[in-house]
């Protein structure tokens, strides 16, 4: 709604979601997340990172950024720009390779020119989509490493910390939790407006 504001400021809202997401979480080995050393937790997350988990976590992280109206730190913004450049470059190369493979296949099958064009375009789209899907894992790994380096230097990276929480909880569950907290905040805001009216 126009003019709607979170009942909490962005920082409070982000912290509220983050704490709610971690309630009751324990790692697969039975230890609570707080009992793991930060270095061990980061290493465990990196070792367990798959393309599918990374894609789901990236979607959840993007949803959190929008819901919490989070503004990345300068270091995070620079890292995100580098990740975007790498992903774009990789997707472009994959699209070119996929298109070339499709064209070569169509030539070997002696297809008519229109079908060759379609197969080449299909190969390019498949290559681009696969490269984009697989770009999430290295990008998240870079973000987790950035967070670890920030902690070791006495600094912090809220975006990396949130990425860790999402990976621990699971991307889909994280989205549901964020959505639930967002709906609760909206309901609280609307209730306060009705009482004030």
N, C-alpha and C positions, 0 to 999 in steps of 0.2 A: 504493500500500500504506500501511496505517496506520503512522505513525511513520517513514515514509521521508523522508529528507532529501537534498537535492542534495549531492554531494561537495564542491561549491564553494558559498560563500555566495552570496546573491542577486546582489550586485554583481559578484563574480568570474564567476558563471555568465552574467550578462548581457553582460559584456565579452567572454567567451569566444565566445558566439554572435555578437556583433557583429563581432569580428575575423574569424571564420570566414566570415561572410556576405560580407565585402568582399574576400576573397582572389581576386585575379585580375580584379577588376572594372575595366572601363574604360568611359568614356562613349562614345556613338555617334560623336563626332568624332575618336576615337582617342586622346584625352588620358586619362591616368590620373586617377582621382577626386582624388588628392592634389595633382595639378598645377593643378587648377581653384581659383580663389579661392573662398572660401566664399560670397561674395555672388553670384558668377556661377553657382555650383552651385545655390543656392537659386532664382535666377531661372530657370535652365534647368528645374528640377523643376516650378516653378509653370507655366511656359509649356507643358510637355509633359503636364500633369495632365489626364486625361480622367475621365469618370464611372466607366468600367469600371476603369481603373487605380486610381482612388481607392478604389473598393469593395473590390478585391482587397487593396490595401495596408492598408486599415483592418482587414480581417479578419486579416491577418498581424500587424499591430501589436497587436491584441487578444490574439492567440495568444502573441506574445512577452511581453506584460505578464503573462499568466498563467504561462507557462513560467518566466520569470525572477523571478516574484513581485515585480515592480517596484512601488514605491510612488511615485506622482507627487509632484512638488514642489508647494508651495502655489500657485505661479503656474500650473503645469500643471493642477492640480485645478480652479482657478477657470476656466481656459480650457475645460476639458472640460465643466464644468457649463454654460457659456455656449453651447457647441456643441450640447449636448443640448437646451437650451431652444429654440434656433433650429430644430433639426431637428424637435422635437415640434410647435412652432408651425407650421412649414411643412407637415408631414405632416397636421396637423389641417385646415389650410386646403385642401390638395389633396384630402383625403378629402371635405370638404364640397362642393368644386367638382365632383369626380367623381360624387358621389351626385346632385347637382343636375342635372348633364348627363345622367346615366342616366335620371333621372325625366322630364326634358323630352323626351328621345328616345322613351321609352316612351309618353308622352302623345301625341306627334306621330304615332306608329305605331298609336295607339289600342289598346294592349295591355290585356288584363284586369288587374285590380288585383294579383293574385299575381305576375304577370310583371313588372309595374311595380316592385314591391318588390324582386324579385330583381335586375332590371337596375340599380336604384338602388344596391343594396348592392354589386353587382359594380363599378359605377363608383367607389364610395367606396373599395373595396379596391384597385382599380387606381391611383387617385389617390394613396392613402397609400403604396403600394409604390413607385411611381415617385418620389415626393417623398423617401422614405427613401433610395432608391438614389442620387438626385442630391444628397443632403445630405453625402455623404462628401467630395466635392471641396472645397467651401468650408470644411469643418471641418479638412481636412488643410492647406489653404492658410493658415488661421489658425494652425495649429500650427507650420508652417514659418516663418511671419512671427515668431511668438513666439520660436522658436529663434534667428532672425537678430537680433532685438532683444536677446536675452539675451547672445549673443556680443559684440555691439557695446558692451554695458555691462560686459563682463568677467565675465559670469555664464555659466551653461550650462543647457541643457534636454536631459537625456538622452532624454526621450521624443521630442522633435523630432529629435534626432540619429539616433535609431533609425528614425524615420519616413523620414528622408532615405535611410538605408541600404536600407530596404525598397523605396522607390520606385526607387532606382538598380538594385537587383537584380531587382525584379519581385515582386509579392505572392505568386504561386504558388511561385516558386523560394525565396523567403524562408521560407515555411511549411515547405517540404521541408528546408531547411537547419536551421531551428530544431528540427524534429522529429528530424532526424538527430543533432544535438548533444544533445538531451534524451535520446534513446535511448542514446547513448554514455555520458552521465553516469550514467544509471540502471544500465547494465551495469558501469561502473566501481565504483559504490556496492555493487552486489550482489557483485562479485568481492572487494571489500575485506571485506565481511561474512563471506564464505565462508572467506577466509584467516584472519580473526580467530577464526572458530569452530574 
